[in-house]
């Protein structure tokens, strides 16, 4: 198995190109099921979750051709009404549930395995189901799969108020409603950049979706959508992770291919910690020279501080002066990485949704284990700022969402390498899951 070995304490200098947004790609790729003709989707991130989504689409009959400039050509005309997303693949990822909305839109019926993804506590999908039902579908869970079928020939527009501002439910309802009969209004909709990106993609194909990026989205269903070219937005969380890495390790790094507006919630907090961020049109420069300072952070839906950045900023705060408080108000259980940071010397007390971090002078390298995607990113951030060598196991979690993270970090002078180790070496260092 692969592990990352990181020798920390070296400031980072140089430039990193940010990839396309994983969570936007995971919504837009299934959305091609709604489109007649070929879609060319550009700025596709080469990460394993996206590869898995492409495999699922190929398995249900889509024709897929990857080009060498991170674009993919997709023609879903070969997908037929009875196609079922392969159970084993679909259950391995959270975003496979977008196939329900997309299949419902195109064929008025869907069968997809219950979703998997990072273990962040209870991750219900009741709001997705409520949306599909409001649009006129019967939804049942049978033998580990979700079965959804329109009660009439097609779905019908409806008013849907989301009880929680769920990104996944907002996206799934947009997908299902884009070709429904009449007007759908989603209230208390999620406002994340990838919700907007999905709406922009569908609108570029001829859909009529207004208000994405606000908490009220109006979708007037269209009979058909036409293929074309679309470029996915840059990944907010990938960029935020490298911003945190520079904050932890020190130095000066420019991130290219970003939308600075999407990063403002992260920038504001990292500046409180002592980083300096300069914004340009589609790049930012992050610098950190002095000591790290404490900060209090509460995660919130966009435009608040993202839950997907909470572990990485906690890694920075572990060696900041003073006592910081983190409140996780989006995910149910997102502190599983804390025990691993403690192996590196971090002083963190978790009580329910709150973590109190008592900053120490510096973390110390240790063998640690990534337990989910952003937990793994946090361990990399911690390791880059720590003294000594950190060996991170479970890196397949990290590769689900970060394209070429090792070479991108090597490019800014980080002492990081991927190495193959046997299971027994892994066991010897006590790093099993
Ligand atoms: N929720 C419900 N009912 C639902 C749906 C969600 O109660 O039907 C709750 C969840 O339990 C959670 C909150 O609502 O407490 C927000 O969940 P949301 O639906 O917004 O999350 P998601 O769609 O499952 C996406 C990202 C996550 C990211 C969250 C929050 C994708 C594929 N995943 O998940 O990304 O943490 O939004 O921003 O887009 C990651 O990339 O590492 C990742 C976990």
Boltz pocket constraint, residues with backbone or C-beta under 6 A from the ligand:
constraints:
  - pocket:
      binder: B
      contacts: [[A, 23], [A, 26], [A, 94], [A, 95], [A, 118], [A, 122], [A, 123], [A, 124], [A, 125], [A, 126], [A, 127], [A, 128], [A, 129], [A, 164], [A, 165], [A, 166], [A, 167], [A, 168], [A, 169], [A, 190], [A, 307], [A, 308], [A, 329], [A, 330], [A, 331], [A, 332], [A, 373], [A, 374], [A, 401]]
      max_distance: 6.0
